[in-house]
Amino acid sequence: MTQSPNHLLIIDTYLLPRDFYHELANELPGLFILTFDDHGEKVGLPVLGIMNPGLGADQILYPGRWKPFSAIGPEYMPLPEECLQTGPHPRMSDQDRQEYPQNILLVMGASDPERQTERLTRILLAMTGSFHLHVVAGPHYGPPEALTALCASDQRARLHIAPKDFHRLAASCDLAIVGAGLTVAEMLHLGVPVVALALADNQMPTANGLEQRNLGVNLGRFDQKDDCQLAHEISRAMAMPERIREMAARGRGLFDGQGASRLAAHVLSAWLRYQGKHSSTDAVVSAYRQAFVHPEPYRKVLWGSAEGMENRYALALEILGSVQGETWLDVGSGTGDFFIYAVKKNQMPSIYCGVDLTEELTRYALERCTQIADIGTKFCCQDFMQPVPGEPFSLVTCLGVLQNCGVGLKKAVARLAELVAPGGRVLVSTKNLDWQAFDEPACIPCPEHLWYRTAQLREAFAGAGLEDIRITGYEPRSGRLLPAREAHSVFVSAERRSND
């Protein structure tokens, strides 16, 4: 993996130990990892998001920090091509209602290690009725002799061992008794009414979701119901053809066959977001131009309060120690208030240059700041990715920019490293995805910003050739420096090697 050029990893397995994820995250902190999850078993792993297209996915309490990158819910369910190419079960006629069900499908997955196929076959064949029972033994079912003999004992039963035309067979049936796995989604897509039996813990969210969404009948866990209870609940489902067909119709609307396309589009969108490409520089400029109409400087730059903005500048100066005599480039200079605050604190750089994308903010800052200090102060309306007059500088600051600048993290930090002179310093503030509050499901990162893990930030700064990297959390409203885990925002300070 360390030699792999890939930057996105999607994991879909139960076989990897939890330690693997932690070791991978430590070795490659910038790797974008998504993993499939069934019933919350991946909670606590160092991944950026999960993909759970199950019926009960929305009932699982995932950490809030995963929300921006995760695909959760049955609308993302990918279905096999064979299922998609099979036509739906035909509508029920009046005669069908009178003779329901005519064809019952029984399938408990590919292997059925609990041998519920044989148990349910016995239960169904003990019922009266002229239905046809299609019993399916999956490709990994094991020795089928007992099941073969059981089906041979009743002319209503027919055994299908790993049938190649499974979905066509399923679509011909008007009731499916299945394990509460992926087969539930396939049957609902085909419009076949579903009665589901959970064969393991990881199938319970689907079984419960089926019931909660009123899409089918949930028999519960196989080892918590006796044969009489199962027979009673299956008989009751058979006795309500209209209702169970309505359930199947709703299910077909939910599993519409577009899940794979939605999932692929989501992964691509999440990947672009992770790279910082979720918004363009034009969109950034547009947002700040709209905000510029406000009279207060803090509202012009989309800050929550004047106090919070000033506290951020005070804490930045505390970390820097001094800007006295520096050649200072301020990326995303906005209203120029960082420079104004430094001058008020008797911190006078020898040269100050502010760059910002928004023309209105640049003119506003220039008018305010040239009246304060005559040190050749200048403001440039430009993208910092372009050549900046006077570069390199002994100090480069970039506060509140990386989370919404239309540039990927590594690319932006590499450019900041180019803008600073050998022996010079860089100070950045940005959003912290490692904030402990995001452990809670209800606390979700603001989707308007990009949020970064501290390990991801450290990797980007080190990769740009910067040294002495320090990450400190801060709270703008209270004006306190904090451990990174306790803060939603962080400062990252670093130095460029003097021998570069």
C-alpha positions in Angstrom: 0.0 0.0 0.0 2.8 2.4 0.8 4.0 2.2 -2.9 0.5 2.4 -4.3 -0.4 5.5 -6.4 -4.0 5.3 -5.3 -5.5 7.8 -3.0 -8.9 6.3 -2.5 -9.6 2.9 -0.8 -13.0 1.3 -0.6 -13.2 -1.8 1.7 -15.9 -4.4 1.6 -15.0 -7.3 3.9 -15.5 -8.6 7.4 -12.2 -10.5 7.4 -9.8 -7.6 8.2 -9.1 -7.1 11.9 -9.7 -3.7 13.4 -6.0 -3.2 13.9 -5.5 -3.3 10.2 -7.5 -0.1 9.8 -5.6 1.7 12.6 -2.2 0.6 11.2 -3.3 1.7 7.7 -4.4 5.1 9.0 -1.1 5.6 10.9 1.0 4.6 7.8 -1.1 6.6 5.3 -2.9 9.3 7.2 -3.9 11.1 4.0 -5.6 8.1 2.5 -9.3 8.5 1.8 -10.9 5.3 3.2 -14.6 4.3 2.8 -15.9 1.0 4.0 -19.1 -0.9 3.7 -21.0 -1.5 6.9 -24.1 -3.6 7.8 -25.1 -3.0 11.4 -22.6 -0.6 12.9 -19.7 -2.9 13.2 -17.3 -0.4 11.7 -18.1 2.4 14.2 -14.8 3.5 15.9 -12.6 2.8 12.9 -10.3 5.5 11.5 -12.2 5.9 8.2 -13.7 9.0 6.6 -17.1 7.5 5.8 -19.2 4.4 5.4 -21.5 3.0 2.8 -24.6 1.2 4.1 -27.4 0.8 1.6 -29.5 -1.4 3.9 -33.1 -0.9 4.9 -32.2 -0.2 8.5 -29.1 1.9 7.9 -30.8 5.1 9.1 -31.4 3.5 12.5 -27.6 3.1 13.2 -25.9 5.8 15.2 -22.8 6.6 13.1 -20.4 9.4 14.2 -21.4 12.8 12.9 -17.9 13.3 11.3 -18.7 10.6 8.8 -21.8 12.3 7.5 -20.2 14.4 4.7 -18.6 11.4 3.1 -21.1 8.6 3.8 -23.8 7.0 1.6 -26.5 5.7 4.0 -29.9 4.3 3.0 -31.5 1.9 0.6 -31.5 4.4 -2.3 -27.8 3.5 -2.7 -28.4 -0.2 -2.9 -26.5 -1.7 -5.9 -28.3 -4.7 -7.5 -26.9 -7.5 -9.7 -27.1 -7.0 -13.4 -29.2 -10.2 -13.8 -31.8 -8.7 -11.4 -31.9 -5.4 -13.3 -32.4 -7.2 -16.6 -35.3 -9.3 -15.2 -38.8 -7.9 -15.7 -41.0 -7.3 -12.6 -43.6 -9.7 -11.3 -46.9 -9.2 -13.2 -49.8 -7.5 -11.5 -52.2 -9.7 -9.6 -55.5 -10.6 -11.3 -58.8 -11.2 -9.5 -58.3 -15.0 -9.8 -54.8 -14.6 -8.4 -56.2 -13.0 -5.3 -58.6 -15.9 -4.8 -55.8 -18.5 -5.2 -53.0 -16.6 -3.5 -50.2 -17.7 -3.3 -49.7 -19.8 -6.4 -45.9 -19.9 -6.4 -43.8 -19.5 -3.3 -40.0 -18.9 -3.5 -37.9 -20.1 -0.5 -34.3 -19.1 -0.4 -32.0 -18.5 2.6 -28.9 -17.1 0.9 -25.9 -18.7 -0.8 -24.9 -21.1 2.1 -27.5 -21.2 4.8 -25.2 -22.6 7.5 -28.1 -22.7 10.0 -30.1 -25.0 7.7 -33.2 -22.9 7.8 -34.1 -23.9 4.2 -34.9 -27.4 5.3 -36.8 -26.2 8.4 -39.0 -23.8 6.5 -39.6 -26.4 3.7 -41.0 -28.7 6.4 -43.2 -25.9 7.8 -44.6 -24.9 4.4 -45.2 -28.5 3.2 -47.2 -29.1 6.4 -49.6 -26.4 5.3 -52.7 -27.0 3.2 -53.0 -25.4 -0.2 -52.4 -26.0 -3.8 -49.4 -23.7 -4.1 -46.1 -24.6 -5.8 -43.0 -24.3 -3.6 -39.7 -23.4 -5.3 -36.9 -24.3 -2.9 -33.5 -22.8 -3.8 -30.3 -24.2 -2.4 -27.5 -21.7 -3.0 -24.1 -22.5 -4.5 -22.5 -23.0 -1.1 -25.4 -24.8 0.6 -23.5 -28.0 1.3 -24.8 -31.6 1.0 -28.4 -31.3 -0.3 -29.4 -35.0 0.2 -31.8 -34.3 3.1 -33.4 -31.3 1.3 -33.7 -33.3 -1.9 -35.5 -36.1 -0.1 -37.8 -33.7 1.6 -38.8 -31.9 -1.7 -39.3 -35.3 -3.4 -41.8 -36.3 -0.7 -44.4 -33.6 -1.8 -45.4 -33.0 -5.4 -45.9 -29.3 -4.6 -42.2 -28.8 -4.0 -39.4 -28.4 -6.5 -35.7 -28.1 -5.6 -33.5 -25.7 -7.5 -29.8 -26.1 -6.8 -27.8 -22.9 -7.6 -30.1 -22.0 -10.5 -28.6 -19.8 -13.2 -32.0 -18.2 -13.9 -32.6 -17.4 -10.2 -34.1 -13.9 -10.8 -36.4 -15.0 -13.6 -37.6 -17.8 -11.2 -38.1 -15.3 -8.4 -40.1 -12.9 -10.7 -42.4 -15.8 -11.5 -43.4 -16.2 -7.9 -46.0 -14.2 -6.0 -44.4 -14.6 -2.5 -40.7 -14.9 -1.4 -39.6 -16.3 1.9 -36.0 -15.2 2.2 -33.1 -14.6 4.5 -32.9 -10.9 5.5 -29.9 -10.2 3.4 -29.4 -8.7 0.0 -32.1 -10.9 -1.4 -34.7 -8.7 0.2 -33.7 -5.8 -2.0 -33.6 -8.0 -5.1 -37.1 -9.3 -4.4 -38.6 -5.9 -3.8 -37.0 -4.6 -7.0 -38.8 -7.4 -8.8 -42.0 -6.5 -7.1 -42.3 -9.8 -5.3 -43.8 -9.7 -1.8 -41.3 -10.5 0.9 -41.3 -12.4 4.2 -37.9 -12.3 5.7 -36.1 -14.3 8.4 -32.9 -13.0 10.0 -30.2 -15.6 10.0 -27.5 -13.5 11.8 -27.1 -10.3 13.8 -26.0 -8.3 10.7 -29.4 -9.1 9.1 -31.5 -7.7 11.9 -31.3 -4.0 10.6 -32.7 -5.1 7.3 -35.4 -7.3 8.9 -36.4 -4.4 11.2 -36.2 -1.8 8.4 -38.5 -4.0 6.3 -41.1 -3.9 9.0 -40.6 -0.2 10.0 -41.0 0.9 6.4 -44.0 -1.3 5.9 -42.4 -3.1 2.9 -42.8 -6.7 4.0 -43.1 -9.1 6.8 -40.4 -9.5 9.4 -40.3 -13.0 11.0 -37.5 -12.0 13.4 -34.4 -14.1 14.2 -34.5 -17.7 13.3 -33.4 -18.9 16.8 -36.0 -16.8 18.6 -39.1 -18.3 16.9 -40.4 -21.9 17.1 -41.9 -23.7 14.2 -45.5 -23.0 15.3 -44.8 -19.2 15.5 -43.2 -19.2 12.0 -46.1 -21.2 10.5 -48.6 -18.8 12.1 -46.8 -15.6 10.8 -46.3 -17.1 7.3 -49.9 -18.1 7.1 -51.1 -14.7 8.1 -49.0 -13.1 5.3 -50.5 -15.5 2.8 -54.0 -14.5 4.0 -53.5 -10.8 3.1 -52.6 -10.7 -0.6 -53.7 -7.1 -1.2 -51.7 -5.7 1.6 -48.6 -7.6 0.9 -48.7 -6.7 -2.7 -49.0 -3.0 -1.7 -45.9 -3.5 0.4 -44.0 -4.9 -2.6 -45.1 -2.0 -4.8 -43.6 0.4 -2.3 -40.5 -1.6 -2.2 -40.1 -1.6 -5.9 -40.4 2.2 -5.8 -37.6 2.3 -3.3 -35.3 -0.2 -4.9 -35.6 1.4 -8.4 -32.5 0.0 -9.9 -30.6 3.3 -9.7 -28.7 2.5 -6.5 -25.4 1.7 -8.1 -25.4 4.9 -10.1 -26.3 6.9 -7.1 -23.5 5.2 -5.0 -20.9 5.8 -7.7 -21.9 9.4 -8.0 -21.7 9.9 -4.3 -18.2 8.3 -4.0 -17.0 10.6 -6.8 -18.6 13.6 -5.1 -17.1 12.7 -1.7 -13.7 12.1 -3.4 -13.8 15.6 -5.0 -14.9 17.1 -1.7 -11.9 15.5 0.0 -9.6 16.9 -2.6 -11.1 20.4 -2.0 -12.9 20.5 -5.4 -16.4 20.6 -4.0 -16.6 24.3 -4.9 -15.0 26.6 -7.4 -13.1 29.8 -6.8 -16.0 31.6 -8.7 -18.4 30.2 -6.1 -16.2 31.5 -3.3 -16.0 34.9 -4.8 -19.8 35.0 -5.3 -20.4 34.2 -1.7 -18.1 36.9 -0.4 -19.5 39.5 -2.8 -23.0 38.8 -1.5 -21.7 39.2 2.1 -19.9 42.4 1.3 -23.1 44.4 1.5 -23.1 44.1 5.3 -21.7 47.1 7.1 -19.8 45.1 9.8 -16.4 43.9 8.8 -16.9 40.5 10.4 -20.1 39.9 8.4 -18.4 40.9 5.2 -16.1 37.9 5.6 -18.8 35.5 6.9 -17.7 35.4 10.5 -20.2 34.7 13.3 -19.2 37.6 15.5 -16.7 40.5 15.8 -15.5 39.0 19.0 -14.7 35.7 17.4 -12.8 37.3 14.6 -10.7 39.4 16.9 -10.0 36.5 19.2 -8.7 34.4 16.3 -6.2 37.2 15.4 -5.2 37.5 19.0 -4.5 33.8 19.3 -2.7 33.8 16.0 -0.3 36.5 17.3 0.1 34.5 20.5 1.3 31.5 18.5 3.5 33.6 16.2 5.0 35.5 19.1 5.8 38.5 16.9 5.4 39.8 13.3 7.7 42.8 14.0 10.0 43.4 11.0 8.6 40.5 9.0 7.9 40.5 5.3 4.3 39.3 5.7 2.0 37.8 3.2 -1.6 37.3 4.4 -3.5 34.9 2.1 -7.2 35.5 2.3 -6.7 38.9 3.8 -10.4 39.9 3.6 -11.1 43.2 5.3 -7.5 43.6 6.4 -8.4 43.2 10.1 -5.6 40.9 10.9 -3.1 43.5 9.9 -5.0 46.2 11.7 -5.1 44.2 14.9 -1.3 43.5 14.7 -0.6 47.2 14.3 -2.8 48.1 17.3 -0.7 45.6 19.3 2.5 47.4 18.1 3.5 44.6 15.8 4.7 46.3 12.7 6.0 44.2 9.8 8.5 45.7 7.4 6.3 44.8 4.5 2.7 43.7 4.4 0.9 42.2 1.4 -2.6 40.9 1.5 -4.1 38.8 -1.3 -7.8 38.0 -1.7 -10.1 36.8 -4.5 -12.8 39.4 -4.0 -12.2 42.8 -5.6 -14.6 44.6 -3.2 -12.8 43.3 -0.1 -9.4 44.2 -1.6 -10.4 47.8 -2.2 -12.1 48.0 1.2 -9.0 46.7 3.0 -6.7 49.0 1.1 -8.7 52.1 2.0 -8.6 51.1 5.7 -5.1 49.9 6.1 -3.1 52.5 4.1 -4.4 55.1 6.6 -2.9 53.2 9.5 0.7 52.4 8.5 2.9 53.7 5.7 5.1 50.7 5.1 4.3 50.0 1.5 1.2 48.1 2.5 -0.5 46.6 -0.5 -3.5 44.4 -1.3 -3.8 42.4 -4.4 -7.0 40.9 -5.9 -5.7 37.6 -7.1 -5.6 33.8 -6.5 -2.7 32.9 -4.2 -1.9 30.0 -6.5 -0.7 32.6 -9.0 2.6 34.4 -8.7 2.5 37.0 -5.9 4.5 40.2 -6.2 7.4 40.2 -3.7 7.5 36.4 -3.0 8.9 34.7 -1.1 8.1 36.2 2.3 9.5 35.6 5.8 5.9 35.0 7.1 2.9 33.6 5.4 -0.5 33.4 7.1 -3.6 31.8 5.8 -6.5 32.0 8.3 -9.8 30.4 7.6 -9.1 29.9 3.9 -8.3 26.2 3.3 -11.7 25.0 4.2 -13.3 26.9 1.3 -10.9 28.1 -1.3 -11.6 25.7 -4.2 -8.1 24.2 -3.9 -7.1 20.7 -2.6 -5.3 20.6 0.7 -2.0 19.2 -0.5 -1.9 21.6 -3.5 -2.7 24.6 -1.3 -0.1 23.8 1.3 2.5 23.1 -1.3 1.9 26.6 -2.7 2.1 28.2 0.8 5.5 26.5 1.2 6.6 28.0 -2.0 5.5 31.5 -0.9 7.6 31.4 2.3 11.4 32.1 2.2 13.9 29.6 3.6 13.9 29.9 7.3 10.5 31.6 7.2 7.2 30.6 8.9 3.7 29.5 7.9 0.6 29.8 10.0 -2.7 28.4 8.9 -6.1 28.0 10.6 -8.7 25.6 9.4 -11.5 23.2 10.4 -10.8 20.1 12.6 -12.6 16.9 11.7 -11.0 15.2 14.8 -13.0 17.4 17.1 -14.3 15.0 19.8 -17.9 16.4 19.6 -18.1 14.8 16.1 -18.0 11.4 17.9 -21.7 12.0 18.6 -24.2 11.2 15.8 -26.1 14.5 16.2 -23.0 16.7 15.8 -22.3 17.0 12.1 -19.6 19.1 10.3 -21.0 22.1 8.5 -21.3 21.0 4.9 -20.3 24.4 3.6 -16.7 23.9 4.7 -14.0 21.3 4.3 -12.9 19.6 7.5 -9.5 18.0 7.9 -8.1 15.3 10.2 -5.0 16.5 12.1 -3.0 13.6 10.7 -4.0 14.6 7.2 -2.9 18.2 7.9 0.4 17.0 9.3 1.0 14.8 6.2 0.3 17.7 3.8 2.7 20.1 5.6 5.4 17.5 5.9 5.0 16.6 2.2 5.4 20.2 1.3 8.9 20.2 2.9 7.8 22.2 6.0 9.2 21.3 9.5 8.5 21.8 13.2 4.8 21.3 12.5 2.6 22.1 15.4 -1.2 21.8 15.6 -3.1 23.6 18.3 -6.8 23.8 18.8 -8.6 27.0 19.5 -12.0 28.3 20.4 -12.8 31.7 18.7 -15.7 32.7 20.9 -13.8 32.2 24.2 -10.4 33.1 22.8 -8.7 30.0 24.2 -6.0 27.7 22.9 -7.0 24.0 23.5 -5.8 20.5 22.7 -6.8 19.7 19.1 -9.3 17.0 20.1 -11.2 19.6 22.1 -11.6 22.2 19.4 -13.5 22.5 16.1 -10.7 24.7 14.6 -7.0 24.4 14.7 -3.9 26.4 14.0 -1.1 24.7 12.1 2.3 26.4 12.4 5.5 25.3 10.5 8.8 26.5 9.3 10.6 26.1 6.0 14.1 24.7 6.1 16.7 27.4 6.0 18.8 25.4 3.5 16.1 25.0 0.9 
